[in-house]
Amino acid sequence: MALGKVADEEMALATARVKARILNSLAAEFYSRRQEVGACEGDIAALIGSSQSRVSALERAQGNPTIDTIARMAAALGLEVEITVRPVSVRTQ
């Protein structure tokens, strides 16, 4: 995709793909780690000052968590979060 004016629909689709990839990755790691340490959702919720339903939503890649929520969840689970930014590979048809 070339830089410049991007159609609103294209931007919305690209944004949704990026968001889904981030949320799915976080959800899988959070769930896996919680299972690994033998904690229940309520235990983690108490540690991060949230509700069990919020922890459940995070583990299902639901909602729009803040950076603060992600950081608290990662800290409670003994995880480090890294973000990698790289150019999108272009597919030719």
C-alpha positions, -999 to +999 in steps of 0.1 A: +000+000+000+015+033-010+016+062+013-009+089+007-046+093+010-062+060+019-099+054+014-118+053+047-129+017+041-094+006+035-082+023+066-110+008+087-102-027+074-064-023+080-071-010+115-094-039+123-068-064+111-040-049+132-063-046+163-075-082+159-039-095+156-028-076+187-058-086+208-057-123+197-020-125+206-024-109+240-055-131+248-037-163+239-006-154+260-026-142+290-048-173+290-019-197+285+001-180+313-028-179+337-034-217+332+004-223+336+005-206+370-027-222+381-046-190+388-083-184+382-097-153+365-109-140+399-073-142+413-059-122+384-088-097+386-080-091+423-044-085+415-051-060+387-080-042+404-106-053+379-134-077+376-134-114+367-156-106+337-130-081+324-102-106+327-124-131+308-130-106+281-093-099+278-086-136+274-113-138+247-098-108+228-129-087+235-131-050+241-106-023+238-081-026+267-060+003+276-022+002+277-025+004+315-048-027+317-025-046+294+005-037+315-012-046+348-024-080+334+011-087+321+027-078+354+003-099+374+011-129+352+049-123+352+049-115+315+068-089+295+050-073+265+070-063+234+056-045+204+073-050+170+064-026+142+074-035+106+063-028+071+033-047+059+042-073+032+025-065+000+006-093-018+005-093-055-024-107-074 
